Amino acid sequence: MSKRKQHHPDFKAKVALEALKGEETVSELASRFGTPPTMIHQGKKALLEGASGVFERGGRKVANVDEEQVKELHAKIGELAVANGFLVRKLKPWTGK
């Protein structure tokens, strides 16, 4: 059995825009791009539903940052840096550096 092919979002957008143009049928597009027709229908639907987000005020939305998770990750980085320094010191006699 072969794996399912995963397409890049840029490719999906290109195919969906071609479908919106209406110059070719979905089956023609599917054979031209080597994709299943259902992917073209889904991409076209997603493009139409998400197009209004392009024109929202404020442009792109700011990602929410979880400060607690950031603190935990910084603490973990500190622990790993200390452990790495310890291992470097302990391995010096064997590496000759």
N, CA, C and O atoms as a CHARMM CRD file, in Angstrom:
* protein
*
  388
    1    1 MET  N      0.83700  -1.18400   0.00000 PROA 1      0.00000
    2    1 MET  CA     0.00000   0.00000   0.00000 PROA 1      0.00000
    3    1 MET  C      0.87900   1.24300   0.00000 PROA 1      0.00000
    4    1 MET  O      1.90900   1.28900   0.67200 PROA 1      0.00000
    5    2 SER  N      0.46700   2.23400  -0.74900 PROA 2      0.00000
    6    2 SER  CA     1.23400   3.46900  -0.79900 PROA 2      0.00000
    7    2 SER  C      0.68400   4.45200   0.22900 PROA 2      0.00000
    8    2 SER  O     -0.47700   4.39100   0.63300 PROA 2      0.00000
    9    3 LYS  N      1.57100   5.35800   0.63200 PROA 3      0.00000
   10    3 LYS  CA     1.15800   6.38400   1.57500 PROA 3      0.00000
   11    3 LYS  C      0.29500   7.41800   0.85900 PROA 3      0.00000
   12    3 LYS  O      0.38600   7.59100  -0.35700 PROA 3      0.00000
   13    4 ARG  N     -0.52900   8.08800   1.62400 PROA 4      0.00000
   14    4 ARG  CA    -1.32500   9.16900   1.06000 PROA 4      0.00000
   15    4 ARG  C     -0.41000  10.34300   0.78400 PROA 4      0.00000
   16    4 ARG  O      0.46800  10.65900   1.58600 PROA 4      0.00000
   17    5 LYS  N     -0.61000  10.97300  -0.32600 PROA 5      0.00000
   18    5 LYS  CA     0.21800  12.10700  -0.72400 PROA 5      0.00000
   19    5 LYS  C     -0.26000  13.34700   0.01900 PROA 5      0.00000
   20    5 LYS  O     -1.45500  13.63700   0.05600 PROA 5      0.00000
   21    6 GLN  N      0.67100  14.07000   0.60400 PROA 6      0.00000
   22    6 GLN  CA     0.33300  15.29900   1.31600 PROA 6      0.00000
   23    6 GLN  C      0.83000  16.47700   0.48900 PROA 6      0.00000
   24    6 GLN  O      2.00800  16.56400   0.14400 PROA 6      0.00000
   25    7 HSD  N     -0.08200  17.36800   0.18300 PROA 7      0.00000
   26    7 HSD  CA     0.23700  18.51200  -0.65500 PROA 7      0.00000
   27    7 HSD  C      0.52000  19.73600   0.19700 PROA 7      0.00000
   28    7 HSD  O     -0.04700  19.90600   1.27700 PROA 7      0.00000
   29    8 HSD  N      1.40200  20.58200  -0.30500 PROA 8      0.00000
   30    8 HSD  CA     1.76200  21.82700   0.36900 PROA 8      0.00000
   31    8 HSD  C      0.58200  22.79900   0.27000 PROA 8      0.00000
   32    8 HSD  O     -0.13500  22.79100  -0.73100 PROA 8      0.00000
   33    9 PRO  N      0.37100  23.63200   1.28900 PROA 9      0.00000
   34    9 PRO  CA    -0.74400  24.58500   1.24200 PROA 9      0.00000
   35    9 PRO  C     -0.70700  25.51400   0.02700 PROA 9      0.00000
   36    9 PRO  O     -1.75700  25.89200  -0.49300 PROA 9      0.00000
   37   10 ASP  N      0.49300  25.88400  -0.42900 PROA 10     0.00000
   38   10 ASP  CA     0.58200  26.73000  -1.61900 PROA 10     0.00000
   39   10 ASP  C      0.01000  26.01900  -2.83900 PROA 10     0.00000
   40   10 ASP  O     -0.68400  26.62900  -3.65300 PROA 10     0.00000
   41   11 PHE  N      0.30100  24.73800  -2.96000 PROA 11     0.00000
   42   11 PHE  CA    -0.22100  23.94700  -4.07400 PROA 11     0.00000
   43   11 PHE  C     -1.73600  23.85300  -3.99600 PROA 11     0.00000
   44   11 PHE  O     -2.42600  23.99000  -5.00700 PROA 11     0.00000
   45   12 LYS  N     -2.25600  23.61700  -2.78500 PROA 12     0.00000
   46   12 LYS  CA    -3.70000  23.50700  -2.61600 PROA 12     0.00000
   47   12 LYS  C     -4.38900  24.82100  -2.98200 PROA 12     0.00000
   48   12 LYS  O     -5.45300  24.81900  -3.60100 PROA 12     0.00000
   49   13 ALA  N     -3.77400  25.94300  -2.59500 PROA 13     0.00000
   50   13 ALA  CA    -4.34600  27.24800  -2.92200 PROA 13     0.00000
   51   13 ALA  C     -4.35600  27.46900  -4.43100 PROA 13     0.00000
   52   13 ALA  O     -5.32200  27.99800  -4.98100 PROA 13     0.00000
   53   14 LYS  N     -3.29400  27.06800  -5.08600 PROA 14     0.00000
   54   14 LYS  CA    -3.20900  27.21700  -6.54500 PROA 14     0.00000
   55   14 LYS  C     -4.30600  26.42100  -7.23300 PROA 14     0.00000
   56   14 LYS  O     -4.96400  26.92000  -8.14600 PROA 14     0.00000
   57   15 VAL  N     -4.50400  25.18400  -6.79400 PROA 15     0.00000
   58   15 VAL  CA    -5.52600  24.32800  -7.38600 PROA 15     0.00000
   59   15 VAL  C     -6.92200  24.89400  -7.10600 PROA 15     0.00000
   60   15 VAL  O     -7.77800  24.89100  -7.99100 PROA 15     0.00000
   61   16 ALA  N     -7.15600  25.37600  -5.89100 PROA 16     0.00000
   62   16 ALA  CA    -8.46200  25.93400  -5.54100 PROA 16     0.00000
   63   16 ALA  C     -8.75700  27.18900  -6.35900 PROA 16     0.00000
   64   16 ALA  O     -9.89400  27.40000  -6.78300 PROA 16     0.00000
   65   17 LEU  N     -7.74600  28.01700  -6.58100 PROA 17     0.00000
   66   17 LEU  CA    -7.95100  29.21000  -7.40500 PROA 17     0.00000
   67   17 LEU  C     -8.27300  28.83700  -8.84800 PROA 17     0.00000
   68   17 LEU  O     -9.11500  29.46700  -9.48700 PROA 17     0.00000
   69   18 GLU  N     -7.60200  27.81500  -9.34900 PROA 18     0.00000
   70   18 GLU  CA    -7.90500  27.33600 -10.69900 PROA 18     0.00000
   71   18 GLU  C     -9.34700  26.83400 -10.77700 PROA 18     0.00000
   72   18 GLU  O    -10.02800  27.03900 -11.78200 PROA 18     0.00000
   73   19 ALA  N     -9.80400  26.17800  -9.71700 PROA 19     0.00000
   74   19 ALA  CA   -11.17900  25.67700  -9.69200 PROA 19     0.00000
   75   19 ALA  C    -12.17300  26.83200  -9.66100 PROA 19     0.00000
   76   19 ALA  O    -13.23300  26.76300 -10.28300 PROA 19     0.00000
   77   20 LEU  N    -11.82700  27.89400  -8.93400 PROA 20     0.00000
   78   20 LEU  CA   -12.72100  29.04700  -8.86400 PROA 20     0.00000
   79   20 LEU  C    -12.82600  29.77000 -10.19700 PROA 20     0.00000
   80   20 LEU  O    -13.86100  30.36300 -10.50200 PROA 20     0.00000
   81   21 LYS  N    -11.77100  29.72700 -10.98700 PROA 21     0.00000
   82   21 LYS  CA   -11.81500  30.37800 -12.29800 PROA 21     0.00000
   83   21 LYS  C    -12.90300  29.77000 -13.16500 PROA 21     0.00000
   84   21 LYS  O    -13.56900  30.47800 -13.92000 PROA 21     0.00000
   85   22 GLY  N    -13.08300  28.47600 -13.06100 PROA 22     0.00000
   86   22 GLY  CA   -14.13600  27.80300 -13.79900 PROA 22     0.00000
   87   22 GLY  C    -13.80900  27.54900 -15.26100 PROA 22     0.00000
   88   22 GLY  O    -14.70600  27.22900 -16.04000 PROA 22     0.00000
   89   23 GLU  N    -12.55700  27.68300 -15.65100 PROA 23     0.00000
   90   23 GLU  CA   -12.16900  27.45900 -17.03800 PROA 23     0.00000
   91   23 GLU  C    -12.09700  25.97100 -17.38000 PROA 23     0.00000
   92   23 GLU  O    -12.23700  25.59200 -18.54300 PROA 23     0.00000
   93   24 GLU  N    -11.88000  25.13000 -16.36700 PROA 24     0.00000
   94   24 GLU  CA   -11.80500  23.68800 -16.56700 PROA 24     0.00000
   95   24 GLU  C    -12.72300  23.01300 -15.55900 PROA 24     0.00000
   96   24 GLU  O    -13.04500  23.58400 -14.51700 PROA 24     0.00000
   97   25 THR  N    -13.13400  21.81100 -15.87500 PROA 25     0.00000
   98   25 THR  CA   -13.96500  21.05100 -14.93700 PROA 25     0.00000
   99   25 THR  C    -13.08100  20.50600 -13.81900 PROA 25     0.00000
  100   25 THR  O    -11.85500  20.48400 -13.92700 PROA 25     0.00000
  101   26 VAL  N    -13.72300  20.07400 -12.75900 PROA 26     0.00000
  102   26 VAL  CA   -12.98900  19.52900 -11.62100 PROA 26     0.00000
  103   26 VAL  C    -12.21900  18.27400 -12.02800 PROA 26     0.00000
  104   26 VAL  O    -11.08600  18.07100 -11.59000 PROA 26     0.00000
  105   27 SER  N    -12.82100  17.44500 -12.85200 PROA 27     0.00000
  106   27 SER  CA   -12.12300  16.22700 -13.27200 PROA 27     0.00000
  107   27 SER  C    -10.91200  16.55900 -14.14900 PROA 27     0.00000
  108   27 SER  O     -9.89500  15.87000 -14.07700 PROA 27     0.00000
  109   28 GLU  N    -11.00800  17.58600 -14.96000 PROA 28     0.00000
  110   28 GLU  CA    -9.84800  18.01500 -15.76300 PROA 28     0.00000
  111   28 GLU  C     -8.72800  18.52800 -14.86200 PROA 28     0.00000
  112   28 GLU  O     -7.55500  18.21300 -15.06100 PROA 28     0.00000
  113   29 LEU  N     -9.11200  19.31800 -13.87700 PROA 29     0.00000
  114   29 LEU  CA    -8.11100  19.82400 -12.92700 PROA 29     0.00000
  115   29 LEU  C     -7.47700  18.68500 -12.14300 PROA 29     0.00000
  116   29 LEU  O     -6.27100  18.68400 -11.89400 PROA 29     0.00000
  117   30 ALA  N     -8.29500  17.71900 -11.76000 PROA 30     0.00000
  118   30 ALA  CA    -7.78900  16.58700 -10.98300 PROA 30     0.00000
  119   30 ALA  C     -6.75000  15.81200 -11.78000 PROA 30     0.00000
  120   30 ALA  O     -5.71500  15.41900 -11.24000 PROA 30     0.00000
  121   31 SER  N     -7.02000  15.59200 -13.05400 PROA 31     0.00000
  122   31 SER  CA    -6.04700  14.85000 -13.85700 PROA 31     0.00000
  123   31 SER  C     -4.81900  15.70300 -14.15800 PROA 31     0.00000
  124   31 SER  O     -3.70600  15.18000 -14.21900 PROA 31     0.00000
  125   32 ARG  N     -5.00600  17.00200 -14.34500 PROA 32     0.00000
  126   32 ARG  CA    -3.86900  17.89200 -14.63100 PROA 32     0.00000
  127   32 ARG  C     -2.92200  18.00600 -13.43800 PROA 32     0.00000
  128   32 ARG  O     -1.70300  17.96800 -13.60200 PROA 32     0.00000
  129   33 PHE  N     -3.48300  18.14500 -12.24700 PROA 33     0.00000
  130   33 PHE  CA    -2.65700  18.32600 -11.05100 PROA 33     0.00000
  131   33 PHE  C     -2.35900  17.02200 -10.32200 PROA 33     0.00000
  132   33 PHE  O     -1.54400  17.01000  -9.40000 PROA 33     0.00000
  133   34 GLY  N     -2.99500  15.93400 -10.71000 PROA 34     0.00000
  134   34 GLY  CA    -2.75700  14.65400 -10.06300 PROA 34     0.00000
  135   34 GLY  C     -3.31700  14.57700  -8.65900 PROA 34     0.00000
  136   34 GLY  O     -2.70100  14.00100  -7.76300 PROA 34     0.00000
  137   35 THR  N     -4.48900  15.16000  -8.47300 PROA 35     0.00000
  138   35 THR  CA    -5.13500  15.16000  -7.16100 PROA 35     0.00000
  139   35 THR  C     -6.53200  14.56700  -7.29200 PROA 35     0.00000
  140   35 THR  O     -7.09900  14.55400  -8.38400 PROA 35     0.00000
  141   36 PRO  N     -7.08700  14.08100  -6.19700 PROA 36     0.00000
  142   36 PRO  CA    -8.46500  13.58700  -6.25300 PROA 36     0.00000
  143   36 PRO  C     -9.44900  14.75200  -6.35300 PROA 36     0.00000
  144   36 PRO  O     -9.18900  15.82100  -5.80000 PROA 36     0.00000
  145   37 PRO  N    -10.55800  14.56800  -7.03900 PROA 37     0.00000
  146   37 PRO  CA   -11.56100  15.63900  -7.17500 PROA 37     0.00000
  147   37 PRO  C    -12.10000  16.12700  -5.83300 PROA 37     0.00000
  148   37 PRO  O    -12.44200  17.30100  -5.69300 PROA 37     0.00000
  149   38 THR  N    -12.17700  15.23200  -4.84300 PROA 38     0.00000
  150   38 THR  CA   -12.69900  15.66700  -3.53600 PROA 38     0.00000
  151   38 THR  C    -11.79000  16.70800  -2.89300 PROA 38     0.00000
  152   38 THR  O    -12.26600  17.61700  -2.21300 PROA 38     0.00000
  153   39 MET  N    -10.47300  16.57500  -3.11000 PROA 39     0.00000
  154   39 MET  CA    -9.55400  17.57200  -2.55800 PROA 39     0.00000
  155   39 MET  C     -9.80100  18.93400  -3.19900 PROA 39     0.00000
  156   39 MET  O     -9.70000  19.96500  -2.53400 PROA 39     0.00000
  157   40 ILE  N    -10.12400  18.93700  -4.48600 PROA 40     0.00000
  158   40 ILE  CA   -10.39100  20.19900  -5.17200 PROA 40     0.00000
  159   40 ILE  C    -11.66700  20.83000  -4.64500 PROA 40     0.00000
  160   40 ILE  O    -11.71600  22.03700  -4.40800 PROA 40     0.00000
  161   41 HSD  N    -12.70700  20.01400  -4.46000 PROA 41     0.00000
  162   41 HSD  CA   -13.96500  20.53200  -3.91700 PROA 41     0.00000
  163   41 HSD  C    -13.75900  21.08600  -2.50600 PROA 41     0.00000
  164   41 HSD  O    -14.26700  22.16000  -2.18400 PROA 41     0.00000
  165   42 GLN  N    -13.02000  20.36100  -1.66500 PROA 42     0.00000
  166   42 GLN  CA   -12.77300  20.81300  -0.29400 PROA 42     0.00000
  167   42 GLN  C    -11.93900  22.09100  -0.27900 PROA 42     0.00000
  168   42 GLN  O    -12.20100  23.00300   0.50500 PROA 42     0.00000
  169   43 GLY  N    -10.93700  22.14800  -1.14600 PROA 43     0.00000
  170   43 GLY  CA   -10.09400  23.33900  -1.20300 PROA 43     0.00000
  171   43 GLY  C    -10.86300  24.55400  -1.67100 PROA 43     0.00000
  172   43 GLY  O    -10.68400  25.65200  -1.14400 PROA 43     0.00000
  173   44 LYS  N    -11.70900  24.36400  -2.64600 PROA 44     0.00000
  174   44 LYS  CA   -12.53700  25.45700  -3.15600 PROA 44     0.00000
  175   44 LYS  C    -13.47700  25.96900  -2.06800 PROA 44     0.00000
  176   44 LYS  O    -13.64200  27.17600  -1.89300 PROA 44     0.00000
  177   45 LYS  N    -14.09400  25.03000  -1.33600 PROA 45     0.00000
  178   45 LYS  CA   -15.01200  25.40700  -0.25500 PROA 45     0.00000
  179   45 LYS  C    -14.26200  26.15100   0.85600 PROA 45     0.00000
  180   45 LYS  O    -14.74300  27.16500   1.36200 PROA 45     0.00000
  181   46 ALA  N    -13.07500  25.64200   1.23500 PROA 46     0.00000
  182   46 ALA  CA   -12.28900  26.28300   2.28900 PROA 46     0.00000
  183   46 ALA  C    -11.84000  27.67600   1.86700 PROA 46     0.00000
  184   46 ALA  O    -11.81600  28.59700   2.68300 PROA 46     0.00000
  185   47 LEU  N    -11.48700  27.83100   0.60100 PROA 47     0.00000
  186   47 LEU  CA   -11.05300  29.13000   0.10200 PROA 47     0.00000
  187   47 LEU  C    -12.19600  30.13000   0.14400 PROA 47     0.00000
  188   47 LEU  O    -12.00100  31.28000   0.53800 PROA 47     0.00000
  189   48 LEU  N    -13.37300  29.70900  -0.25300 PROA 48     0.00000
  190   48 LEU  CA   -14.52700  30.60200  -0.22700 PROA 48     0.00000
  191   48 LEU  C    -14.91100  30.98400   1.20300 PROA 48     0.00000
  192   48 LEU  O    -15.27500  32.13100   1.46400 PROA 48     0.00000
  193   49 GLU  N    -14.83100  30.02100   2.13200 PROA 49     0.00000
  194   49 GLU  CA   -15.19600  30.30700   3.52300 PROA 49     0.00000
  195   49 GLU  C    -14.15200  31.18300   4.21700 PROA 49     0.00000
  196   49 GLU  O    -14.50500  32.02200   5.04600 PROA 49     0.00000
  197   50 GLY  N    -12.88600  31.00100   3.89100 PROA 50     0.00000
  198   50 GLY  CA   -11.83100  31.74800   4.56800 PROA 50     0.00000
  199   50 GLY  C    -11.42100  33.03600   3.89600 PROA 50     0.00000
  200   50 GLY  O    -10.57700  33.76100   4.42100 PROA 50     0.00000
  201   51 ALA  N    -12.00200  33.34200   2.73400 PROA 51     0.00000
  202   51 ALA  CA   -11.60000  34.53800   1.98900 PROA 51     0.00000
  203   51 ALA  C    -11.92400  35.81700   2.74300 PROA 51     0.00000
  204   51 ALA  O    -11.20200  36.80500   2.60800 PROA 51     0.00000
  205   52 SER  N    -12.97900  35.82500   3.52500 PROA 52     0.00000
  206   52 SER  CA   -13.34300  37.03600   4.25800 PROA 52     0.00000
  207   52 SER  C    -12.28800  37.39600   5.29800 PROA 52     0.00000
  208   52 SER  O    -12.15400  38.56500   5.65900 PROA 52     0.00000
  209   53 GLY  N    -11.54400  36.41500   5.78100 PROA 53     0.00000
  210   53 GLY  CA   -10.50100  36.67500   6.76800 PROA 53     0.00000
  211   53 GLY  C     -9.35800  37.50800   6.22000 PROA 53     0.00000
  212   53 GLY  O     -8.63600  38.14800   6.98500 PROA 53     0.00000
  213   54 VAL  N     -9.18500  37.50800   4.92500 PROA 54     0.00000
  214   54 VAL  CA    -8.12400  38.30500   4.30400 PROA 54     0.00000
  215   54 VAL  C     -8.40300  39.78600   4.47300 PROA 54     0.00000
  216   54 VAL  O     -7.47800  40.58900   4.59300 PROA 54     0.00000
  217   55 PHE  N     -9.66700  40.14500   4.48100 PROA 55     0.00000
  218   55 PHE  CA   -10.04000  41.54700   4.51300 PROA 55     0.00000
  219   55 PHE  C    -10.41700  42.05900   5.90000 PROA 55     0.00000
  220   55 PHE  O    -10.90900  43.18000   6.02700 PROA 55     0.00000
  221   56 GLU  N    -10.19700  41.25800   6.93500 PROA 56     0.00000
  222   56 GLU  CA   -10.50800  41.70100   8.29200 PROA 56     0.00000
  223   56 GLU  C     -9.55200  42.81100   8.70700 PROA 56     0.00000
  224   56 GLU  O     -8.39400  42.84400   8.28900 PROA 56     0.00000
  225   57 ARG  N    -10.04700  43.69700   9.51600 PROA 57     0.00000
  226   57 ARG  CA    -9.20600  44.78700  10.02300 PROA 57     0.00000
  227   57 ARG  C     -8.13600  44.23500  10.93900 PROA 57     0.00000
  228   57 ARG  O     -8.38000  43.29200  11.69300 PROA 57     0.00000
  229   58 GLY  N     -6.97500  44.80700  10.87600 PROA 58     0.00000
  230   58 GLY  CA    -5.89200  44.39600  11.75000 PROA 58     0.00000
  231   58 GLY  C     -4.98800  43.34600  11.14300 PROA 58     0.00000
  232   58 GLY  O     -3.99500  42.95800  11.75900 PROA 58     0.00000
  233   59 GLY  N     -5.30400  42.88600   9.96700 PROA 59     0.00000
  234   59 GLY  CA    -4.43600  41.92000   9.30000 PROA 59     0.00000
  235   59 GLY  C     -4.40100  40.59300  10.02600 PROA 59     0.00000
  236   59 GLY  O     -5.43100  40.06300  10.44200 PROA 59     0.00000
  237   60 ARG  N     -3.20000  40.06800  10.17100 PROA 60     0.00000
  238   60 ARG  CA    -3.04400  38.75100  10.80500 PROA 60     0.00000
  239   60 ARG  C     -3.29600  38.83600  12.29700 PROA 60     0.00000
  240   60 ARG  O     -3.02200  39.84800  12.94200 PROA 60     0.00000
  241   61 LYS  N     -3.81900  37.75700  12.81900 PROA 61     0.00000
  242   61 LYS  CA    -4.10000  37.71400  14.25100 PROA 61     0.00000
  243   61 LYS  C     -2.82700  37.38500  15.01700 PROA 61     0.00000
  244   61 LYS  O     -1.99300  36.59900  14.56700 PROA 61     0.00000
  245   62 VAL  N     -2.69900  37.99800  16.17300 PROA 62     0.00000
  246   62 VAL  CA    -1.53600  37.76300  17.02000 PROA 62     0.00000
  247   62 VAL  C     -1.71700  36.44500  17.75200 PROA 62     0.00000
  248   62 VAL  O     -2.78800  36.16500  18.28900 PROA 62     0.00000
  249   63 ALA  N     -0.67700  35.64700  17.77000 PROA 63     0.00000
  250   63 ALA  CA    -0.74400  34.35300  18.44200 PROA 63     0.00000
  251   63 ALA  C     -0.82100  34.55300  19.95100 PROA 63     0.00000
  252   63 ALA  O     -0.15000  35.42300  20.50600 PROA 63     0.00000
  253   64 ASN  N     -1.63600  33.74700  20.60400 PROA 64     0.00000
  254   64 ASN  CA    -1.74200  33.80400  22.05700 PROA 64     0.00000
  255   64 ASN  C     -0.52800  33.11500  22.66800 PROA 64     0.00000
  256   64 ASN  O     -0.16700  32.00600  22.27400 PROA 64     0.00000
  257   65 VAL  N      0.10400  33.78900  23.64300 PROA 65     0.00000
  258   65 VAL  CA     1.28600  33.24000  24.28700 PROA 65     0.00000
  259   65 VAL  C      0.91200  32.83400  25.70400 PROA 65     0.00000
  260   65 VAL  O      0.40100  33.64200  26.48000 PROA 65     0.00000
  261   66 ASP  N      1.16800  31.58800  26.02800 PROA 66     0.00000
  262   66 ASP  CA     0.90900  31.08300  27.36900 PROA 66     0.00000
  263   66 ASP  C      2.16000  31.33900  28.20400 PROA 66     0.00000
  264   66 ASP  O      3.15900  30.63100  28.07400 PROA 66     0.00000
  265   67 GLU  N      2.09700  32.35300  29.06000 PROA 67     0.00000
  266   67 GLU  CA     3.26700  32.76100  29.84700 PROA 67     0.00000
  267   67 GLU  C      3.75900  31.65100  30.76600 PROA 67     0.00000
  268   67 GLU  O      4.96300  31.49300  30.96400 PROA 67     0.00000
  269   68 GLU  N      2.82700  30.88100  31.32800 PROA 68     0.00000
  270   68 GLU  CA     3.21000  29.79000  32.22800 PROA 68     0.00000
  271   68 GLU  C      4.02300  28.73300  31.47500 PROA 68     0.00000
  272   68 GLU  O      5.02100  28.22700  31.98900 PROA 68     0.00000
  273   69 GLN  N      3.59400  28.40700  30.26900 PROA 69     0.00000
  274   69 GLN  CA     4.31800  27.42200  29.47200 PROA 69     0.00000
  275   69 GLN  C      5.69500  27.95300  29.07200 PROA 69     0.00000
  276   69 GLN  O      6.66900  27.20100  29.04100 PROA 69     0.00000
  277   70 VAL  N      5.77300  29.23800  28.77000 PROA 70     0.00000
  278   70 VAL  CA     7.06000  29.84400  28.41600 PROA 70     0.00000
  279   70 VAL  C      8.02800  29.74100  29.58800 PROA 70     0.00000
  280   70 VAL  O      9.20200  29.42700  29.39600 PROA 70     0.00000
  281   71 LYS  N      7.54200  30.00200  30.80400 PROA 71     0.00000
  282   71 LYS  CA     8.39000  29.90300  31.99800 PROA 71     0.00000
  283   71 LYS  C      8.88200  28.47400  32.20100 PROA 71     0.00000
  284   71 LYS  O     10.04800  28.24500  32.52200 PROA 71     0.00000
  285   72 GLU  N      7.97100  27.51000  32.00800 PROA 72     0.00000
  286   72 GLU  CA     8.35400  26.10500  32.15700 PROA 72     0.00000
  287   72 GLU  C      9.41600  25.71700  31.13600 PROA 72     0.00000
  288   72 GLU  O     10.37400  25.01700  31.46300 PROA 72     0.00000
  289   73 LEU  N      9.24500  26.16800  29.91600 PROA 73     0.00000
  290   73 LEU  CA    10.21400  25.83700  28.87000 PROA 73     0.00000
  291   73 LEU  C     11.57200  26.48900  29.12600 PROA 73     0.00000
  292   73 LEU  O     12.61100  25.87900  28.87300 PROA 73     0.00000
  293   74 HSD  N     11.56800  27.71200  29.62000 PROA 74     0.00000
  294   74 HSD  CA    12.83100  28.37000  29.96300 PROA 74     0.00000
  295   74 HSD  C     13.53500  27.63500  31.10100 PROA 74     0.00000
  296   74 HSD  O     14.75800  27.49800  31.09000 PROA 74     0.00000
  297   75 ALA  N     12.76900  27.16300  32.07600 PROA 75     0.00000
  298   75 ALA  CA    13.35600  26.39900  33.17600 PROA 75     0.00000
  299   75 ALA  C     13.96200  25.10000  32.64900 PROA 75     0.00000
  300   75 ALA  O     15.04900  24.70600  33.07400 PROA 75     0.00000
  301   76 LYS  N     13.27400  24.43900  31.73700 PROA 76     0.00000
  302   76 LYS  CA    13.77600  23.18900  31.16800 PROA 76     0.00000
  303   76 LYS  C     15.05500  23.44200  30.36500 PROA 76     0.00000
  304   76 LYS  O     15.98800  22.64000  30.41700 PROA 76     0.00000
  305   77 ILE  N     15.10100  24.53900  29.63300 PROA 77     0.00000
  306   77 ILE  CA    16.31300  24.89100  28.88700 PROA 77     0.00000
  307   77 ILE  C     17.47900  25.10100  29.84500 PROA 77     0.00000
  308   77 ILE  O     18.60200  24.67500  29.57400 PROA 77     0.00000
  309   78 GLY  N     17.20300  25.76100  30.96900 PROA 78     0.00000
  310   78 GLY  CA    18.25000  25.97300  31.96300 PROA 78     0.00000
  311   78 GLY  C     18.76500  24.65500  32.51900 PROA 78     0.00000
  312   78 GLY  O     19.97400  24.46600  32.65700 PROA 78     0.00000
  313   79 GLU  N     17.85100  23.74100  32.84000 PROA 79     0.00000
  314   79 GLU  CA    18.26000  22.42700  33.35600 PROA 79     0.00000
  315   79 GLU  C     19.12300  21.68700  32.34900 PROA 79     0.00000
  316   79 GLU  O     20.14400  21.10300  32.71100 PROA 79     0.00000
  317   80 LEU  N     18.71900  21.71000  31.09600 PROA 80     0.00000
  318   80 LEU  CA    19.47800  21.00900  30.05400 PROA 80     0.00000
  319   80 LEU  C     20.84200  21.64500  29.82500 PROA 80     0.00000
  320   80 LEU  O     21.81600  20.94300  29.55400 PROA 80     0.00000
  321   81 ALA  N     20.91900  22.96800  29.93200 PROA 81     0.00000
  322   81 ALA  CA    22.20600  23.65100  29.76500 PROA 81     0.00000
  323   81 ALA  C     23.16100  23.25400  30.89100 PROA 81     0.00000
  324   81 ALA  O     24.34700  23.02900  30.64700 PROA 81     0.00000
  325   82 VAL  N     22.65400  23.16700  32.11300 PROA 82     0.00000
  326   82 VAL  CA    23.49100  22.76200  33.24800 PROA 82     0.00000
  327   82 VAL  C     23.95900  21.32100  33.05900 PROA 82     0.00000
  328   82 VAL  O     25.13700  21.02300  33.25500 PROA 82     0.00000
  329   83 ALA  N     23.06000  20.43900  32.68500 PROA 83     0.00000
  330   83 ALA  CA    23.41700  19.04100  32.47300 PROA 83     0.00000
  331   83 ALA  C     24.43000  18.90300  31.34600 PROA 83     0.00000
  332   83 ALA  O     25.35900  18.10200  31.44500 PROA 83     0.00000
  333   84 ASN  N     24.26400  19.66900  30.28300 PROA 84     0.00000
  334   84 ASN  CA    25.19400  19.62300  29.16300 PROA 84     0.00000
  335   84 ASN  C     26.57900  20.09700  29.59100 PROA 84     0.00000
  336   84 ASN  O     27.58400  19.49300  29.21600 PROA 84     0.00000
  337   85 GLY  N     26.64000  21.17300  30.37200 PROA 85     0.00000
  338   85 GLY  CA    27.92700  21.66700  30.87100 PROA 85     0.00000
  339   85 GLY  C     28.61400  20.64100  31.75400 PROA 85     0.00000
  340   85 GLY  O     29.82900  20.46000  31.66900 PROA 85     0.00000
  341   86 PHE  N     27.85400  19.97400  32.59500 PROA 86     0.00000
  342   86 PHE  CA    28.39700  18.93300  33.46300 PROA 86     0.00000
  343   86 PHE  C     29.00400  17.80900  32.62700 PROA 86     0.00000
  344   86 PHE  O     30.12200  17.36400  32.88700 PROA 86     0.00000
  345   87 LEU  N     28.26000  17.36000  31.62800 PROA 87     0.00000
  346   87 LEU  CA    28.74800  16.26500  30.78500 PROA 87     0.00000
  347   87 LEU  C     29.99100  16.67300  29.99900 PROA 87     0.00000
  348   87 LEU  O     30.89800  15.86000  29.81900 PROA 87     0.00000
  349   88 VAL  N     30.04500  17.88700  29.54200 PROA 88     0.00000
  350   88 VAL  CA    31.23000  18.35800  28.80800 PROA 88     0.00000
  351   88 VAL  C     32.45000  18.31900  29.71800 PROA 88     0.00000
  352   88 VAL  O     33.51800  17.87700  29.29400 PROA 88     0.00000
  353   89 ARG  N     32.31200  18.77200  30.96000 PROA 89     0.00000
  354   89 ARG  CA    33.43900  18.76000  31.90800 PROA 89     0.00000
  355   89 ARG  C     33.87100  17.33500  32.22400 PROA 89     0.00000
  356   89 ARG  O     35.07000  17.06400  32.30100 PROA 89     0.00000
  357   90 LYS  N     32.91900  16.41300  32.40800 PROA 90     0.00000
  358   90 LYS  CA    33.24200  15.05100  32.76700 PROA 90     0.00000
  359   90 LYS  C     33.86200  14.27000  31.59500 PROA 90     0.00000
  360   90 LYS  O     34.63100  13.33600  31.82200 PROA 90     0.00000
  361   91 LEU  N     33.54400  14.63700  30.36500 PROA 91     0.00000
  362   91 LEU  CA    34.05800  13.91200  29.20900 PROA 91     0.00000
  363   91 LEU  C     35.40200  14.44300  28.70400 PROA 91     0.00000
  364   91 LEU  O     36.01700  13.83700  27.82600 PROA 91     0.00000
  365   92 LYS  N     35.86500  15.58800  29.26200 PROA 92     0.00000
  366   92 LYS  CA    37.12000  16.16300  28.78600 PROA 92     0.00000
  367   92 LYS  C     38.30600  15.20800  28.89900 PROA 92     0.00000
  368   92 LYS  O     39.12400  15.16100  27.98000 PROA 92     0.00000
  369   93 PRO  N     38.43600  14.43900  29.99300 PROA 93     0.00000
  370   93 PRO  CA    39.60200  13.54100  30.06100 PROA 93     0.00000
  371   93 PRO  C     39.61800  12.49700  28.94200 PROA 93     0.00000
  372   93 PRO  O     40.69600  12.06500  28.53500 PROA 93     0.00000
  373   94 TRP  N     38.46800  12.08500  28.43800 PROA 94     0.00000
  374   94 TRP  CA    38.42400  11.06000  27.41000 PROA 94     0.00000
  375   94 TRP  C     38.54100  11.61600  25.99400 PROA 94     0.00000
  376   94 TRP  O     39.02300  10.93200  25.09100 PROA 94     0.00000
  377   95 THR  N     38.10000  12.85800  25.80400 PROA 95     0.00000
  378   95 THR  CA    38.14300  13.42500  24.45500 PROA 95     0.00000
  379   95 THR  C     39.47100  14.09400  24.16000 PROA 95     0.00000
  380   95 THR  O     39.82600  14.26000  22.99300 PROA 95     0.00000
  381   96 GLY  N     40.20900  14.47900  25.17700 PROA 96     0.00000
  382   96 GLY  CA    41.50700  15.12600  24.99500 PROA 96     0.00000
  383   96 GLY  C     41.41400  16.58100  24.58300 PROA 96     0.00000
  384   96 GLY  O     42.39500  17.14500  24.10000 PROA 96     0.00000
  385   97 LYS  N     40.28900  17.18600  24.75800 PROA 97     0.00000
  386   97 LYS  CA    40.13700  18.58900  24.36200 PROA 97     0.00000
  387   97 LYS  C     40.17900  19.47700  25.56600 PROA 97     0.00000
  388   97 LYS  O     40.06800  20.69700  25.43800 PROA 97     0.00000
